[in-house]
Amino acid sequence: MAKKIRLFLFILFIFYLSLGVSFAQNSDKDSAEGDEIDYSIFLNNSSKLGFNPDFNLFKSAYILIKQKFIENTDDAVLAKGVQKEINRLLRTAKKNSNVRIESFNSLDSQIKSLALSSSLSESLLWFAAIEGLLLAMDDPYTLLLTPKDYRSLMEQMQAGTFGGIGVFIQQDKDNGNLLTVFEPIEGTPAYDAGILPEDVIVKINGEPTKNMPIDVAMGKMRGEPGTKVSLLIKRKNVSKLLNFNIVRENIKVHSVSCKLINKTVGYVKIRTFGDETAEEFKKALKLLEAKNIKGLIIDLRNNGGGLINAAVDLCSQMIPAGNVIVSVAGRSGQKEYARSKGGGTLPVPCVVLVNKYSASASEITAGALQDYGLAELMGGKTYGKGSVQELIPLRNGGAFKITVAHYFTPKNRNINKIGITPDIKKEMDVTKAGRPGDIQLEAAVNYLKKK
């Protein structure tokens, strides 16, 4: 497979796995308003950005958009986005916000002039200009990562141990893109404290999460083991807001776990797709096969995705060598194919559980198994994240993340903003997944018993 195929799909969603905390951004938004930067925290001290955006960084962002972004974008649209975001920064600073950006030829001198007249730093103005440039494309996966954000992302994808509370979180596209828990991980501080799926995080350490950038929220959830994080939670069907003070711990999240159900059905839960997922899945499958299972359940519910390569390597254990697992097409339309490396087939009938939080690499896996008729998909329609991002590191330690391609299932299905419809629909409250009353799991077990 060409080198390009090893791109980040998340997390959301830009997918973030951080101390058991993942974040995903919605791909179906009509606008980018939900991802607005809160500039007020930088007004008096732009050094909080952690780097110094300038004209050269803006130019780099512009070139990347023109050369790599999945769609051609008109300069007039980009200029309008820059104008809108600079004026929003000025309004936040309570300054005159009637700036007009006609073209980028004079933007450097215009920023210098604005810095003098507004008493804002050039770095902050350039930061707003770059944000506007990226937001103009109306693609929540194309963004600028600060050095801190980039370091966190690299740590998360390397399957390390971090200080955190142990929840997977995303913006819920069915609930106004609110910051929402979709799975507390069993045995972690969040789970033990009573955090539930679909809890909406209203505040983190007293700070409202409305319009809080995903990466900022992630950073606030993380921290040294032994320290506390305060979450104000809005829970479905509960009138009062709930406050949780949770002590962070070192959390290493194994992406795969398994067990035997009713002595005959093997159950494999895949939480995310990282560097170790395929090997963990291989071990789980071997362990279950040794117990002479008659059926297999692969649970991809609440799995926000991860790395394409992880999904390809995992699927290679079930799909015969040489068969296409996923194809990727960039702005040129030319496709690159990831094929199974072989190594095994499913030994028994299989059901794959999915729901509205199954996305990205989860959808690659579910889509491939469905297309080849190797498993029955059961549950609810998946998220519909079929775009691929490339990460471009910057000299300052930050990075640009930009959508460069769409991916397609073996039968050439583009599921972006559409999702995958299960073979057997079985809707269920997502708070019940993996808990008492999990009717999807019960239905899967009963289905396999009849095979």
N, C-alpha and C positions, 0 to 999 in steps of 0.2 A: 504494500500500500504506500502511496506517495506520502511524503512527510507531512503535507498539509492536513491529512486526515486526523492527526493528533491535535485537535483543537478542542477548546472548551465549548461544551454545549450550553449551562446555568446558568440554580440556584438561583435558582432560580432560576430558562431563567438563568441569569448568571447564577450558577449554582455555587453556593458557599457551604462548605462543611466546616464549621468552626466549633471545636469543643463540643461537638454534637449540636451545633447551631447552624442551620442552613437557611439561606435566604433566596427567595426566588422572585423575579419581577414578572409582571403580567405582560403577555405578548398581545393581548386583545384590546388594549386601551385605545380610545379614540384620541387621546392627547397625552402629553407627558406631565400634566399638571401634578399628578400624584407623586412625582419624583423630584419636586422642586427642592433646590438647595436652600437651607436656612442660612442666608448670608449674615444674619445679625451676630452670629458667634465669631465672625471674622472681622467685623467692622473696626474694632479697636486694636486688633492684633492679627494682621494677615499672616504672621508667621505660624499661626495655628494650622494653616494649610499644609505645612510640612515641606513645602517646596516653593519655588518662585516662577510661576507661569509667566511667559513673555511672548513677544511676537514670534519667535522661532518655534515655540511650542504650538502656538496657534497655527502657524504655517504647516507644521507637521500634521496636525489634525486635519487640516484642509486637504493636504495631499493624500492622506490615507483614505479620506472619504471619496475623493475623486478616483483613486486607483483601486481600492479594495472593497468598498461598501457594496452590498449585494445589488443595489439599484442605483441608477444614475440620478443625481440630485442637482437641480438647477441652482445656480449661484444666487438668484433672487430669493429663493426659499431659504438658503443658508443665511443670507444677509438679514432677512426678516427675523430669523431665529436669534441671531446675534443681537440685533436691535432690541428685541423683546426682553432678552435676558439681562442686558446691560441696564435697561430702564427699570427692570424689576429690582436689580441691585440698588440702583439710585433711589428708588421709592423706599426700599428697606432702610436706607441711610437718611431718608427724609431730605433728599436733594432734588433739584430740578430733573425731571425724568422725561424730557422731550427730545432725547437724542435720536437722530436719524442716521441710519447706515445705508448709504446708497451703493457702495462698493467696498472692496477690501483694499483698494489701492492706497487710500489715505488713512486706513484704520490705525496705523502705528502712531501717526501724529495726532489723530483724534483721541486716542487713549491717553497720550501724554497730556493733552489739553484738559481732558476730563479729570485726570488725576489732580491737576492744579486747581481746577475750579471746584471740585467736590471734596478735596482733602482725603480722598481715598487712595490707597496704594495702587500703583500700576499693576502689581501682581494680582490683586483681587479683581481689578477690572478685566485683566486678561483671562483670569479664571472664569469670570462670568461670560466673557466672549466665547471661550472654548465650550463652556456648558451650552450656550445658545446654539453654537454650531452643531453640536451633537444632538441636542434636543429637537432641532429643526427636522431631523430625519424621522422623528416619531417612531423610534426603535428603542425600546427600553434596555436592550442588550448592548447597545453601542454607547460606551461611556469612558470617562477618564478616571483612572484609579490613582489616588494619591499614593505616595511611597508607603504609608502605613497600610492602606487597603491592599496594595500589591503584596506586601510581605505576608499579610494575613492569608491572602488567597493561596500563596505558595505553600505556606505551612499547612493549610487545610487539605490540600490535594496530596500531600506527602504522608498522609496517614499517621501523623504524629500524635502525641498526647498533649492536650492543652487544658488550661484552666477555664471552666465554663459550667453551665448548668444542665446541659443535655436535652435540648429541644431542637426539632426541625421547624423552621418558620418560613413562611412565604407571604407574599401579598395575595390575598384572596380575590380573584377576578370576579367572583360572584357576590362579593360583599364590599364593593367600593374600594378595592385594592388595599384594605386595611391589613396591618401587620398581624398575621394570624399564625397560631401554632397549628401545625398539622400532624405532629407526632412528638410527644415526650418520650424519651428513650427509657425503657424499663431499667430500673436500678440506678438511675442518675438523680441528682438533687431535685430537678424539676419534676420528675415523675413522683418521687417520694413526697414532694411538697403538695402534690395534688393538682398540678397543671394538667389540663385536658386538651385533646384535639379540638380545634375550632375556637379556642380561647383567643380573644382579640387583645393584643398588648396595647393598652392606651398610653401608658407612660413607662419609661425606663429610668429608674433613679430620679423620679419626679419630673422628668422632661417629656413633654408630649411627643408622641411618635408620628403625629399627622405631618405629612410632607417630609418626614425624616428620611434622608437617603438610606438605602438598604445597607450600604457599607458602614455608615455611621452607627446604625442600629446594631450591626454585628459587633463593632468595636466596643460598644457599651455593654453588651452581654458578656463579653470576655473579660478575664481578669485573673489576678493571682489566686491560686487555691487558698481557701480560708477567708477570702473577702466576700462581702455580701453584695448582691444586686437586688434592687427593689423593683417589682413589676406590679403595675396596676392593670387589672384584667377585667374585661367585659365578657361575661359568659352568657351564652344563649339561655334564654328562659330564666335568667336570674336578674332581678331588678336592680340590685346594688352592685357597684363596682367592688371587686375583690382585690385586696392587697397581699402580695406574697413577698416575703423577705427570704431570699434563697442564698445559701452559702455555696460559693463556687468550689468545685473539686477538680482534680486532674481527671480528665475524661478521655479515654481511648475507645472510640466507637468501632467495633468490628462490623464491617459492612454486611456480613452474612452470618446468620444463625440458623440452626435446624433442630428438629425434634421429630419424634414418631407419634402419630395420632392413631388411636384405636388399634395399635399393633401392626397395622398394614399399610398405612398411608404416610409417606414421607412429606414433611413440611419444611420448606426453605424460605426464610425471610431475607430479602435483599433490601438494605436500607439506602444504599448509595452506590455509585459506580466510581471507585477510586483505583489506585495502583494495585491494591491487594485483593480486589473483589473476585476476579476470575479464579485465583488460586484458592481463596476461601470457599468459593462455590464448588470447586473441584473436590476439595476435602469433604465438604458437607455431602455431596452427592455420593462419594465413595463410602462414607460412613453409613448413609441410609441404604445403599444397595447391599451392604453387608448384612443388613437386617431383613433382607428379602421382602422389600416393600412391593406392594401390588399397584400402587398409584403414587403420583407425585404432585404436590401443590407448590408452585413458585409464587410467593407473595410480593408483588411490586406496588402494592398500595402505599400511598404517601411517600413514594420514592421520587425525589425531584431530579434525579439523573446524575450527571458527572462527566466522565470522559468517554469519548467515542471508542477509543481503543479497549477500554474495560468492557464495554458492551460487546464488541466484536470478539474479544478473547473468551468471554463467557458464552456467547452464542456458539462459538466454535466447538464447544464441548457437547453440543446438542444437534448441530447442523452439519451434514457431511461436507468433507473438504471440497473446496472449489466453488461452492454455492455462494451467491451474493448475499451478504447480510444487510448491507446498507450502501447506498450510493450518495455522493455529495456533488452538487452542482453550484458553481459560483456565478458571477454576473455574466460570464461568457456563455453559460449554458452547458459547457463541456463537463461531462461527469467523470468522477473518479470512483472506483469501486473497492469496497472492502469485502473480501471473500473469506469464507470459513477456512481456518487452518486445519480443520479436522481434529480428531482425537476422541471422538465418541458420539453416541446417539442416545436419545432418551430411551431408557430400558423399559419403561412402563407408561401407561396412559398419564397425561399431564393436564392440569388446569393451572392457568395463570390468573391470579387475582389482580385487578386493576381498579383504580377509581380516579376521581377528578384531579388528584394530586400526583398521579403517575405521569411523569414527564420526561422529555429529553431522552437520555440513554435508556430509561425504562420503556419508552415508546419504541425505540429501536429494537429492543429485545422482544417486547410483546408483538410488535408488527412483524418481525421476521418469523417468529414461531407461528403466528397466525397465518401468514402467507404460505408457509410450507405445510400447513395442516398438522403441525407437530404438537399443538396444544390447543385446548379450548380456552378462550378468554372469557372470564366471568367477572361481573361487578358492574361498575359504571364507566361512562365514557371518559377517556383519558384527557389530559390537559390540552394537548395540541401545541407543543413546542418543537417545531421542526426546523429551526435555524441553527447555524453553526457560527461560533465566534472564534476569532484569532486574537491572541494576546500579544501585543507588541511592547516589550519593555522599553523604558526611557532611561536616559543617562542619569536623571535625577532620582532614580529608584522607583518611580511610578510606572504606569503603563496605560496604553490605550487598549480597550477591548472593543472589537468592531465586528459586526455581523458580515460575514464574507460569503456565506453559502446557505442553501437549504439542503436538507437530506430527504431521501426517499426510501421507502421500504422495498424489499425484493420485487414486489409487483408494481413498483413505480408509483406508489401512493405518496402524495405530498400531504402530510397530516398537519402542517403548520396552521394554527388558528382553527383547526377542524377537530383534531383528536382522533382516537381510534375507538370505534364502537365494538364492545365485546360481543362474542358469539352468544353468550347467555347473559342477559341483563338481569342484574340482581342489585337493586339500589338499597343503600343502607346508610344510616347516620355514621359519618366517618369517625365519630367519637367512640364507636363500638369496635373499631378495627383492633384485633388482637386482645380484646377484652370480653367479659361475659356478654352474651347477646350478639356475638359476631355471626350473623346469619349468612354472610357470604362464605365464611370459612366452613360453616356447617353444610351449606349447599354444595360446596366443592367436594367435601368428604363424601357426602351422599351420592353425588354424581359419579365419583370414582368407584364407589362400592358396586355400582351397577355395571361398570365396564368389564 
